[in-house]
Amino acid sequence: MRYIAAYLLLKIAGNESPSAADIAKVIQSVGIEVDKNRVDSLLSELSGKDINALIAEGTSKLASVPSGGGAVSAAPAAGGGGAPAADAEKKEEKEEEKEESDDDMGFGLFD
């Protein structure tokens, strides 16, 4: 990631064709050792390609990837099905309160 980030920084700064030395200079400026093989590999992969087109292509591919999100809980059925759910919630709340009091081991952050 650091090599492509350095490459993109150079492109944004106006360097139309960043060289291996340019990328190495950016990376070394933050105290990181440069792996010449990775820089050479990156430049060979990007040679002759438009970086903006590659970013647009990657963005469209990422749009099709599921991003996770939370699980959707089912709504309780109509009728008397809500009472067991309420009991379960009360038990969970009691367990959470117990866990919270155990975490501080008798003293708080600002005591």
Order of alpha helices (4+ residues) and beta strands (2+ residues): alpha-alpha-alpha-alpha-alpha
